[in-house]
Amino acid sequence: MILIDSCVLLDILTVDSDWYSWSANALSNAGSESELVINPIVYAEVSARFATPDDFDEIFPSDEFRRLALPYSAAFLASKAHLDYRLNGGKRSATLPDFFIGAHAAVAGYDLLTRDPRRFRKYFPSVGLICP
């Protein structure tokens, strides 16, 4: 299974001038190779752009983007990684959601499709990254 980072879905939704092509192609390739997964963190970050849950489901249907809960063990790992980040000078502007996403991939053994691998590489080195 491949967990999809919020930034990839947002690139596609916003037709981002720098990242749309890469994100769309990477998502298509990932979907042809494996089951695609989103979690409540990704859903929350992306669904804010929609008026209703049905609108979100129309663009990202659940039969193509499997919705999986965030395990408590991933929440624990995310808190430890975020604390380590902050203790090592990480800025407050870096939000906890990235750590939840990385920890979910780590705990569940998923690969992660992202265009921003910096924190994932450092704090979740066991996660297989699909990135530029």
N, CA, C and O atoms as a GROMACS GRO file, in nm:
protein
  528
    1MET      N    1   0.084  -0.118   0.000
    1MET     CA    2   0.000   0.000   0.000
    1MET      C    3   0.089   0.124   0.000
    1MET      O    4   0.200   0.124   0.052
    2ILE      N    5   0.036   0.228  -0.059
    2ILE     CA    6   0.108   0.355  -0.067
    2ILE      C    7   0.022   0.464  -0.004
    2ILE      O    8  -0.090   0.491  -0.049
    3LEU      N    9   0.076   0.526   0.101
    3LEU     CA   10   0.010   0.639   0.166
    3LEU      C   11   0.041   0.764   0.085
    3LEU      O   12   0.157   0.790   0.052
    4ILE      N   13  -0.061   0.841   0.055
    4ILE     CA   14  -0.045   0.961  -0.026
    4ILE      C   15  -0.036   1.082   0.065
    4ILE      O   16  -0.125   1.106   0.146
    5ASP      N   17   0.072   1.159   0.050
    5ASP     CA   18   0.089   1.282   0.128
    5ASP      C   19  -0.007   1.389   0.075
    5ASP      O   20  -0.038   1.394  -0.044
    6SER      N   21  -0.053   1.472   0.165
    6SER     CA   22  -0.147   1.580   0.132
    6SER      C   23  -0.097   1.667   0.018
    6SER      O   24  -0.176   1.706  -0.068
    7CYS      N   25   0.031   1.698   0.016
    7CYS     CA   26   0.084   1.791  -0.084
    7CYS      C   27   0.061   1.739  -0.226
    7CYS      O   28   0.039   1.818  -0.318
    8VAL      N   29   0.065   1.608  -0.245
    8VAL     CA   30   0.044   1.551  -0.379
    8VAL      C   31  -0.100   1.575  -0.424
    8VAL      O   32  -0.123   1.617  -0.537
    9LEU      N   33  -0.194   1.549  -0.336
    9LEU     CA   34  -0.335   1.571  -0.372
    9LEU      C   35  -0.364   1.720  -0.392
    9LEU      O   36  -0.440   1.757  -0.481
   10LEU      N   37  -0.304   1.804  -0.309
   10LEU     CA   38  -0.325   1.948  -0.323
   10LEU      C   39  -0.263   2.002  -0.451
   10LEU      O   40  -0.318   2.093  -0.513
   11ASP      N   41  -0.149   1.947  -0.493
   11ASP     CA   42  -0.090   1.986  -0.620
   11ASP      C   43  -0.186   1.961  -0.736
   11ASP      O   44  -0.198   2.042  -0.828
   12ILE      N   45  -0.253   1.848  -0.729
   12ILE     CA   46  -0.347   1.811  -0.835
   12ILE      C   47  -0.472   1.898  -0.829
   12ILE      O   48  -0.520   1.947  -0.932
   13LEU      N   49  -0.524   1.918  -0.710
   13LEU     CA   50  -0.644   2.002  -0.694
   13LEU      C   51  -0.622   2.145  -0.740
   13LEU      O   52  -0.709   2.203  -0.805
   14THR      N   53  -0.507   2.201  -0.707
   14THR     CA   54  -0.481   2.342  -0.736
   14THR      C   55  -0.412   2.361  -0.871
   14THR      O   56  -0.385   2.474  -0.912
   15VAL      N   57  -0.383   2.252  -0.940
   15VAL     CA   58  -0.308   2.255  -1.065
   15VAL      C   59  -0.183   2.343  -1.046
   15VAL      O   60  -0.158   2.437  -1.120
   16ASP      N   61  -0.108   2.306  -0.942
   16ASP     CA   62   0.013   2.379  -0.906
   16ASP      C   63   0.108   2.387  -1.024
   16ASP      O   64   0.141   2.286  -1.086
   17SER      N   65   0.152   2.509  -1.056
   17SER     CA   66   0.234   2.529  -1.177
   17SER      C   67   0.369   2.458  -1.169
   17SER      O   68   0.424   2.420  -1.272
   18ASP      N   69   0.422   2.439  -1.050
   18ASP     CA   70   0.551   2.372  -1.037
   18ASP      C   71   0.540   2.221  -1.020
   18ASP      O   72   0.628   2.148  -1.066
   19TRP      N   73   0.435   2.173  -0.957
   19TRP     CA   74   0.430   2.034  -0.916
   19TRP      C   75   0.317   1.951  -0.975
   19TRP      O   76   0.315   1.829  -0.956
   20TYR      N   77   0.223   2.012  -1.046
   20TYR     CA   78   0.108   1.936  -1.095
   20TYR      C   79   0.150   1.814  -1.178
   20TYR      O   80   0.104   1.703  -1.152
   21SER      N   81   0.236   1.833  -1.275
   21SER     CA   82   0.274   1.722  -1.364
   21SER      C   83   0.339   1.608  -1.287
   21SER      O   84   0.303   1.492  -1.304
   22TRP      N   85   0.434   1.643  -1.202
   22TRP     CA   86   0.501   1.537  -1.126
   22TRP      C   87   0.401   1.463  -1.038
   22TRP      O   88   0.398   1.340  -1.038
   23SER      N   89   0.319   1.537  -0.963
   23SER     CA   90   0.225   1.475  -0.871
   23SER      C   91   0.122   1.389  -0.944
   23SER      O   92   0.091   1.278  -0.900
   24ALA      N   93   0.068   1.439  -1.053
   24ALA     CA   94  -0.033   1.363  -1.128
   24ALA      C   95   0.028   1.234  -1.184
   24ALA      O   96  -0.034   1.128  -1.175
   25ASN      N   97   0.146   1.242  -1.241
   25ASN     CA   98   0.211   1.123  -1.297
   25ASN      C   99   0.249   1.024  -1.187
   25ASN      O  100   0.229   0.903  -1.203
   26ALA      N  101   0.304   1.074  -1.077
   26ALA     CA  102   0.343   0.987  -0.967
   26ALA      C  103   0.222   0.918  -0.907
   26ALA      O  104   0.228   0.799  -0.874
   27LEU      N  105   0.112   0.990  -0.892
   27LEU     CA  106  -0.009   0.930  -0.836
   27LEU      C  107  -0.064   0.823  -0.931
   27LEU      O  108  -0.106   0.716  -0.886
   28SER      N  109  -0.065   0.851  -1.058
   28SER     CA  110  -0.112   0.754  -1.156
   28SER      C  111  -0.026   0.628  -1.154
   28SER      O  112  -0.078   0.516  -1.156
   29ASN      N  113   0.105   0.645  -1.151
   29ASN     CA  114   0.196   0.531  -1.145
   29ASN      C  115   0.177   0.451  -1.017
   29ASN      O  116   0.174   0.328  -1.019
   30ALA      N  117   0.165   0.520  -0.906
   30ALA     CA  118   0.146   0.453  -0.778
   30ALA      C  119   0.017   0.372  -0.777
   30ALA      O  120   0.013   0.260  -0.728
   31GLY      N  121  -0.089   0.431  -0.832
   31GLY     CA  122  -0.218   0.363  -0.837
   31GLY      C  123  -0.218   0.240  -0.925
   31GLY      O  124  -0.297   0.148  -0.903
   32SER      N  125  -0.131   0.237  -1.024
   32SER     CA  126  -0.124   0.119  -1.110
   32SER      C  127  -0.038   0.010  -1.048
   32SER      O  128  -0.042  -0.106  -1.091
   33GLU      N  129   0.041   0.045  -0.947
   33GLU     CA  130   0.131  -0.051  -0.883
   33GLU      C  131   0.079  -0.104  -0.750
   33GLU      O  132   0.114  -0.215  -0.709
   34SER      N  133  -0.004  -0.026  -0.682
   34SER     CA  134  -0.042  -0.062  -0.546
   34SER      C  135  -0.174   0.005  -0.508
   34SER      O  136  -0.227   0.088  -0.581
   35GLU      N  137  -0.225  -0.035  -0.394
   35GLU     CA  138  -0.345   0.029  -0.340
   35GLU      C  139  -0.306   0.163  -0.279
   35GLU      O  140  -0.207   0.173  -0.207
   36LEU      N  141  -0.385   0.267  -0.307
   36LEU     CA  142  -0.361   0.400  -0.254
   36LEU      C  143  -0.437   0.420  -0.125
   36LEU      O  144  -0.552   0.378  -0.112
   37VAL      N  145  -0.372   0.486  -0.029
   37VAL     CA  146  -0.429   0.503   0.104
   37VAL      C  147  -0.420   0.650   0.145
   37VAL      O  148  -0.321   0.718   0.116
   38ILE      N  149  -0.524   0.697   0.212
   38ILE     CA  150  -0.518   0.825   0.283
   38ILE      C  151  -0.563   0.799   0.426
   38ILE      O  152  -0.634   0.702   0.454
   39ASN      N  153  -0.522   0.887   0.516
   39ASN     CA  154  -0.564   0.874   0.656
   39ASN      C  155  -0.640   1.000   0.696
   39ASN      O  156  -0.654   1.091   0.615
   40PRO      N  157  -0.691   1.007   0.818
   40PRO     CA  158  -0.769   1.123   0.860
   40PRO      C  159  -0.690   1.255   0.854
   40PRO      O  160  -0.750   1.361   0.836
   41ILE      N  161  -0.559   1.249   0.870
   41ILE     CA  162  -0.478   1.371   0.865
   41ILE      C  163  -0.477   1.425   0.722
   41ILE      O  164  -0.500   1.544   0.699
   42VAL      N  165  -0.449   1.338   0.627
   42VAL     CA  166  -0.449   1.378   0.486
   42VAL      C  167  -0.588   1.426   0.447
   42VAL      O  168  -0.604   1.530   0.382
   43TYR      N  169  -0.689   1.351   0.488
   43TYR     CA  170  -0.827   1.390   0.457
   43TYR      C  171  -0.857   1.529   0.511
   43TYR      O  172  -0.915   1.612   0.440
   44ALA      N  173  -0.819   1.556   0.634
   44ALA     CA  174  -0.846   1.687   0.695
   44ALA      C  175  -0.774   1.800   0.620
   44ALA      O  176  -0.832   1.905   0.595
   45GLU      N  177  -0.648   1.777   0.584
   45GLU     CA  178  -0.573   1.882   0.516
   45GLU      C  179  -0.628   1.912   0.377
   45GLU      O  180  -0.629   2.027   0.334
   46VAL      N  181  -0.673   1.809   0.307
   46VAL     CA  182  -0.720   1.827   0.169
   46VAL      C  183  -0.868   1.863   0.163
   46VAL      O  184  -0.907   1.945   0.080
   47SER      N  185  -0.949   1.804   0.248
   47SER     CA  186  -1.094   1.825   0.238
   47SER      C  187  -1.138   1.966   0.275
   47SER      O  188  -1.251   2.005   0.247
   48ALA      N  189  -1.051   2.042   0.337
   48ALA     CA  190  -1.086   2.181   0.371
   48ALA      C  191  -1.122   2.262   0.247
   48ALA      O  192  -1.190   2.364   0.257
   49ARG      N  193  -1.077   2.219   0.132
   49ARG     CA  194  -1.105   2.289   0.007
   49ARG      C  195  -1.240   2.254  -0.055
   49ARG      O  196  -1.276   2.308  -0.159
   50PHE      N  197  -1.314   2.164   0.008
   50PHE     CA  198  -1.442   2.118  -0.045
   50PHE      C  199  -1.556   2.165   0.044
   50PHE      O  200  -1.539   2.186   0.164
   51ALA      N  201  -1.673   2.181  -0.017
   51ALA     CA  202  -1.791   2.224   0.058
   51ALA      C  203  -1.851   2.112   0.142
   51ALA      O  204  -1.902   2.136   0.251
   52THR      N  205  -1.844   1.989   0.090
   52THR     CA  206  -1.905   1.876   0.161
   52THR      C  207  -1.815   1.752   0.146
   52THR      O  208  -1.730   1.746   0.057
   53PRO      N  209  -1.835   1.654   0.232
   53PRO     CA  210  -1.761   1.528   0.216
   53PRO      C  211  -1.790   1.461   0.081
   53PRO      O  212  -1.702   1.400   0.022
   54ASP      N  213  -1.914   1.472   0.034
   54ASP     CA  214  -1.948   1.413  -0.095
   54ASP      C  215  -1.868   1.477  -0.208
   54ASP      O  216  -1.830   1.409  -0.304
   55ASP      N  217  -1.843   1.606  -0.198
   55ASP     CA  218  -1.761   1.674  -0.300
   55ASP      C  219  -1.619   1.617  -0.300
   55ASP      O  220  -1.561   1.595  -0.406
   56PHE      N  221  -1.565   1.594  -0.182
   56PHE     CA  222  -1.432   1.533  -0.172
   56PHE      C  223  -1.434   1.394  -0.235
   56PHE      O  224  -1.346   1.359  -0.314
   57ASP      N  225  -1.536   1.314  -0.200
   57ASP     CA  226  -1.546   1.177  -0.250
   57ASP      C  227  -1.563   1.170  -0.401
   57ASP      O  228  -1.524   1.072  -0.464
   58GLU      N  229  -1.619   1.273  -0.458
   58GLU     CA  230  -1.635   1.276  -0.604
   58GLU      C  231  -1.498   1.285  -0.673
   58GLU      O  232  -1.477   1.222  -0.777
   59ILE      N  233  -1.407   1.361  -0.616
   59ILE     CA  234  -1.274   1.379  -0.674
   59ILE      C  235  -1.180   1.267  -0.632
   59ILE      O  236  -1.100   1.219  -0.712
   60PHE      N  237  -1.189   1.226  -0.507
   60PHE     CA  238  -1.102   1.121  -0.452
   60PHE      C  239  -1.189   1.009  -0.395
   60PHE      O  240  -1.203   0.996  -0.273
   61PRO      N  241  -1.248   0.927  -0.483
   61PRO     CA  242  -1.343   0.825  -0.438
   61PRO      C  243  -1.276   0.719  -0.348
   61PRO      O  244  -1.159   0.684  -0.367
   62SER      N  245  -1.353   0.671  -0.252
   62SER     CA  246  -1.299   0.577  -0.155
   62SER      C  247  -1.261   0.442  -0.217
   62SER      O  248  -1.182   0.369  -0.158
   63ASP      N  249  -1.316   0.409  -0.332
   63ASP     CA  250  -1.275   0.284  -0.396
   63ASP      C  251  -1.138   0.298  -0.464
   63ASP      O  252  -1.077   0.197  -0.500
   64GLU      N  253  -1.090   0.420  -0.482
   64GLU     CA  254  -0.956   0.443  -0.538
   64GLU      C  255  -0.857   0.492  -0.432
   64GLU      O  256  -0.737   0.470  -0.444
   65PHE      N  257  -0.908   0.557  -0.328
   65PHE     CA  258  -0.826   0.610  -0.219
   65PHE      C  259  -0.881   0.553  -0.089
   65PHE      O  260  -0.971   0.610  -0.027
   66ARG      N  261  -0.826   0.440  -0.050
   66ARG     CA  262  -0.875   0.372   0.070
   66ARG      C  263  -0.852   0.458   0.194
   66ARG      O  264  -0.743   0.511   0.214
   67ARG      N  265  -0.954   0.471   0.275
   67ARG     CA  266  -0.946   0.550   0.398
   67ARG      C  267  -0.911   0.455   0.513
   67ARG      O  268  -0.983   0.360   0.541
   68LEU      N  269  -0.798   0.483   0.579
   68LEU     CA  270  -0.756   0.402   0.692
   68LEU      C  271  -0.733   0.489   0.814
   68LEU      O  272  -0.681   0.600   0.804
   69ALA      N  273  -0.771   0.437   0.929
   69ALA     CA  274  -0.753   0.509   1.055
   69ALA      C  275  -0.605   0.519   1.090
   69ALA      O  276  -0.524   0.437   1.047
   70LEU      N  277  -0.574   0.619   1.166
   70LEU     CA  278  -0.438   0.638   1.217
   70LEU      C  279  -0.422   0.553   1.342
   70LEU      O  280  -0.494   0.575   1.440
   71PRO      N  281  -0.330   0.456   1.342
   71PRO     CA  282  -0.311   0.374   1.462
   71PRO      C  283  -0.256   0.458   1.578
   71PRO      O  284  -0.181   0.553   1.557
   72TYR      N  285  -0.293   0.421   1.700
   72TYR     CA  286  -0.241   0.491   1.817
   72TYR      C  287  -0.090   0.480   1.825
   72TYR      O  288  -0.024   0.573   1.872
   73SER      N  289  -0.033   0.369   1.779
   73SER     CA  290   0.113   0.355   1.781
   73SER      C  291   0.177   0.457   1.687
   73SER      O  292   0.289   0.502   1.712
   74ALA      N  293   0.109   0.493   1.581
   74ALA     CA  294   0.160   0.597   1.490
   74ALA      C  295   0.152   0.734   1.556
   74ALA      O  296   0.242   0.816   1.539
   75ALA      N  297   0.046   0.759   1.631
   75ALA     CA  298   0.035   0.887   1.702
   75ALA      C  299   0.147   0.901   1.804
   75ALA      O  300   0.203   1.009   1.821
   76PHE      N  301   0.179   0.792   1.872
   76PHE     CA  302   0.289   0.795   1.969
   76PHE      C  303   0.422   0.823   1.899
   76PHE      O  304   0.499   0.908   1.943
   77LEU      N  305   0.447   0.752   1.790
   77LEU     CA  306   0.571   0.773   1.715
   77LEU      C  307   0.578   0.916   1.660
   77LEU      O  308   0.685   0.977   1.661
   78ALA      N  309   0.467   0.968   1.613
   78ALA     CA  310   0.463   1.106   1.562
   78ALA      C  311   0.499   1.204   1.672
   78ALA      O  312   0.573   1.300   1.647
   79SER      N  313   0.447   1.183   1.792
   79SER     CA  314   0.478   1.275   1.901
   79SER      C  315   0.625   1.272   1.936
   79SER      O  316   0.683   1.377   1.964
   80LYS      N  317   0.688   1.156   1.934
   80LYS     CA  318   0.830   1.144   1.964
   80LYS      C  319   0.915   1.209   1.855
   80LYS      O  320   1.012   1.279   1.885
   81ALA      N  321   0.878   1.188   1.730
   81ALA     CA  322   0.953   1.248   1.620
   81ALA      C  323   0.939   1.401   1.621
   81ALA      O  324   1.036   1.472   1.597
   82HIS      N  325   0.819   1.449   1.650
   82HIS     CA  326   0.797   1.594   1.655
   82HIS      C  327   0.874   1.656   1.772
   82HIS      O  328   0.931   1.764   1.758
   83LEU      N  329   0.875   1.588   1.884
   83LEU     CA  330   0.951   1.637   1.999
   83LEU      C  331   1.100   1.644   1.966
   83LEU      O  332   1.166   1.743   1.998
   84ASP      N  333   1.152   1.541   1.904
   84ASP     CA  334   1.292   1.540   1.862
   84ASP      C  335   1.321   1.655   1.767
   84ASP      O  336   1.424   1.722   1.779
   85TYR      N  337   1.232   1.676   1.673
   85TYR     CA  338   1.244   1.787   1.578
   85TYR      C  339   1.252   1.921   1.652
   85TYR      O  340   1.340   2.002   1.624
   86ARG      N  341   1.161   1.942   1.746
   86ARG     CA  342   1.158   2.069   1.821
   86ARG      C  343   1.281   2.085   1.909
   86ARG      O  344   1.335   2.195   1.920
   87LEU      N  345   1.326   1.977   1.973
   87LEU     CA  346   1.443   1.984   2.060
   87LEU      C  347   1.571   2.011   1.982
   87LEU      O  348   1.670   2.060   2.037
   88ASN      N  349   1.569   1.979   1.855
   88ASN     CA  350   1.685   2.004   1.769
   88ASN      C  351   1.671   2.132   1.688
   88ASN      O  352   1.736   2.147   1.584
   89GLY      N  353   1.587   2.222   1.735
   89GLY     CA  354   1.578   2.355   1.673
   89GLY      C  355   1.472   2.369   1.566
   89GLY      O  356   1.468   2.472   1.499
   90GLY      N  357   1.387   2.269   1.548
   90GLY     CA  358   1.281   2.280   1.449
   90GLY      C  359   1.188   2.395   1.479
   90GLY      O  360   1.156   2.424   1.594
   91LYS      N  361   1.144   2.462   1.375
   91LYS     CA  362   1.060   2.580   1.391
   91LYS      C  363   0.915   2.542   1.417
   91LYS      O  364   0.868   2.436   1.374
   92ARG      N  365   0.847   2.628   1.486
   92ARG     CA  366   0.706   2.604   1.516
   92ARG      C  367   0.621   2.601   1.390
   92ARG      O  368   0.511   2.545   1.391
   93SER      N  369   0.669   2.658   1.282
   93SER     CA  370   0.590   2.658   1.159
   93SER      C  371   0.574   2.518   1.102
   93SER      O  372   0.482   2.493   1.023
   94ALA      N  373   0.662   2.427   1.140
   94ALA     CA  374   0.647   2.289   1.096
   94ALA      C  375   0.540   2.224   1.182
   94ALA      O  376   0.556   2.208   1.303
   95THR      N  377   0.432   2.188   1.119
   95THR     CA  378   0.318   2.137   1.195
   95THR      C  379   0.326   1.987   1.217
   95THR      O  380   0.397   1.916   1.147
   96LEU      N  381   0.253   1.943   1.314
   96LEU     CA  382   0.248   1.803   1.352
   96LEU      C  383   0.192   1.710   1.243
   96LEU      O  384   0.230   1.593   1.242
   97PRO      N  385   0.105   1.754   1.153
   97PRO     CA  386   0.048   1.661   1.055
   97PRO      C  387   0.151   1.582   0.975
   97PRO      O  388   0.131   1.462   0.952
   98ASP      N  389   0.260   1.643   0.934
   98ASP     CA  390   0.362   1.568   0.860
   98ASP      C  391   0.416   1.453   0.943
   98ASP      O  392   0.445   1.346   0.889
   99PHE      N  393   0.429   1.474   1.071
   99PHE     CA  394   0.480   1.368   1.158
   99PHE      C  395   0.378   1.256   1.174
   99PHE      O  396   0.416   1.139   1.183
  100PHE      N  397   0.248   1.289   1.178
  100PHE     CA  398   0.145   1.186   1.180
  100PHE      C  399   0.150   1.102   1.052
  100PHE      O  400   0.139   0.980   1.057
  101ILE      N  401   0.164   1.168   0.939
  101ILE     CA  402   0.166   1.098   0.811
  101ILE      C  403   0.287   1.006   0.802
  101ILE      O  404   0.274   0.890   0.765
  102GLY      N  405   0.404   1.057   0.836
  102GLY     CA  406   0.525   0.975   0.832
  102GLY      C  407   0.519   0.858   0.929
  102GLY      O  408   0.560   0.747   0.896
  103ALA      N  409   0.469   0.884   1.050
  103ALA     CA  410   0.460   0.778   1.150
  103ALA      C  411   0.360   0.670   1.107
  103ALA      O  412   0.383   0.551   1.130
  104HIS      N  413   0.250   0.710   1.045
  104HIS     CA  414   0.153   0.612   0.997
  104HIS      C  415   0.218   0.520   0.895
  104HIS      O  416   0.202   0.398   0.901
  105ALA      N  417   0.290   0.578   0.801
  105ALA     CA  418   0.359   0.497   0.700
  105ALA      C  419   0.461   0.404   0.767
  105ALA      O  420   0.473   0.288   0.729
  106ALA      N  421   0.534   0.455   0.865
  106ALA     CA  422   0.636   0.375   0.932
  106ALA      C  423   0.575   0.258   1.008
  106ALA      O  424   0.620   0.144   0.995
  107VAL      N  425   0.472   0.284   1.087
  107VAL     CA  426   0.411   0.181   1.170
  107VAL      C  427   0.340   0.074   1.085
  107VAL      O  428   0.344  -0.044   1.117
  108ALA      N  429   0.276   0.118   0.978
  108ALA     CA  430   0.198   0.025   0.895
  108ALA      C  431   0.283  -0.042   0.787
  108ALA      O  432   0.238  -0.138   0.724
  109GLY      N  433   0.403   0.007   0.765
  109GLY     CA  434   0.488  -0.051   0.661
  109GLY      C  435   0.450  -0.008   0.521
  109GLY      O  436   0.476  -0.080   0.425
  110TYR      N  437   0.389   0.110   0.508
  110TYR     CA  438   0.350   0.162   0.377
  110TYR      C  439   0.465   0.241   0.316
  110TYR      O  440   0.549   0.296   0.388
  111ASP      N  441   0.468   0.246   0.184
  111ASP     CA  442   0.550   0.345   0.116
  111ASP      C  443   0.474   0.478   0.124
  111ASP      O  444   0.354   0.480   0.151
  112LEU      N  445   0.546   0.587   0.101
  112LEU     CA  446   0.484   0.719   0.108
  112LEU      C  447   0.513   0.796  -0.019
  112LEU      O  448   0.629   0.813  -0.057
  113LEU      N  449   0.408   0.842  -0.085
  113LEU     CA  450   0.421   0.926  -0.204
  113LEU      C  451   0.417   1.071  -0.158
  113LEU      O  452   0.315   1.118  -0.108
  114THR      N  453   0.527   1.142  -0.177
  114THR     CA  454   0.538   1.281  -0.135
  114THR      C  455   0.633   1.354  -0.228
  114THR      O  456   0.720   1.292  -0.290
  115ARG      N  457   0.618   1.484  -0.238
  115ARG     CA  458   0.716   1.562  -0.311
  115ARG      C  459   0.807   1.640  -0.217
  115ARG      O  460   0.893   1.715  -0.261
  116ASP      N  461   0.787   1.620  -0.088
  116ASP     CA  462   0.865   1.691   0.013
  116ASP      C  463   0.921   1.590   0.114
  116ASP      O  464   0.866   1.576   0.223
  117PRO      N  465   1.029   1.520   0.078
  117PRO     CA  466   1.077   1.409   0.160
  117PRO      C  467   1.166   1.445   0.278
  117PRO      O  468   1.202   1.356   0.356
  118ARG      N  469   1.204   1.572   0.295
  118ARG     CA  470   1.305   1.609   0.396
  118ARG      C  471   1.279   1.550   0.533
  118ARG      O  472   1.360   1.472   0.582
  119ARG      N  473   1.170   1.586   0.595
  119ARG     CA  474   1.143   1.538   0.731
  119ARG      C  475   1.119   1.388   0.735
  119ARG      O  476   1.157   1.321   0.830
  120PHE      N  477   1.055   1.336   0.632
  120PHE     CA  478   1.027   1.192   0.631
  120PHE      C  479   1.157   1.113   0.629
  120PHE      O  480   1.170   1.014   0.701
  121ARG      N  481   1.253   1.156   0.547
  121ARG     CA  482   1.382   1.086   0.542
  121ARG      C  483   1.453   1.088   0.677
  121ARG      O  484   1.507   0.988   0.723
  122LYS      N  485   1.450   1.204   0.739
  122LYS     CA  486   1.523   1.220   0.865
  122LYS      C  487   1.456   1.149   0.982
  122LYS      O  488   1.523   1.080   1.058
  123TYR      N  489   1.326   1.164   0.997
  123TYR     CA  490   1.258   1.114   1.116
  123TYR      C  491   1.193   0.976   1.098
  123TYR      O  492   1.159   0.911   1.196
  124PHE      N  493   1.177   0.933   0.974
  124PHE     CA  494   1.117   0.801   0.947
  124PHE      C  495   1.198   0.729   0.841
  124PHE      O  496   1.147   0.703   0.732
  125PRO      N  497   1.324   0.697   0.871
  125PRO     CA  498   1.412   0.641   0.769
  125PRO      C  499   1.370   0.503   0.718
  125PRO      O  500   1.418   0.459   0.612
  126SER      N  501   1.284   0.434   0.790
  126SER     CA  502   1.240   0.302   0.743
  126SER      C  503   1.133   0.311   0.634
  126SER      O  504   1.102   0.211   0.569
  127VAL      N  505   1.076   0.428   0.613
  127VAL     CA  506   0.967   0.444   0.516
  127VAL      C  507   1.025   0.454   0.375
  127VAL      O  508   1.115   0.534   0.348
  128GLY      N  509   0.971   0.373   0.286
  128GLY     CA  510   1.008   0.382   0.145
  128GLY      C  511   0.940   0.505   0.085
  128GLY      O  512   0.818   0.518   0.090
  129LEU      N  513   1.020   0.593   0.028
  129LEU     CA  514   0.966   0.717  -0.027
  129LEU      C  515   0.960   0.712  -0.179
  129LEU      O  516   1.052   0.666  -0.246
  130ILE      N  517   0.849   0.761  -0.230
  130ILE     CA  518   0.833   0.784  -0.373
  130ILE      C  519   0.832   0.935  -0.386
  130ILE      O  520   0.734   1.002  -0.350
  131CYS      N  521   0.940   0.989  -0.437
  131CYS     CA  522   0.956   1.135  -0.439
  131CYS      C  523   1.043   1.176  -0.556
  131CYS      O  524   1.109   1.092  -0.618
  132PRO      N  525   1.043   1.306  -0.588
  132PRO     CA  526   1.128   1.352  -0.699
  132PRO      C  527   1.276   1.336  -0.665
  132PRO      O  528   1.362   1.370  -0.747
   0.00000   0.00000   0.00000
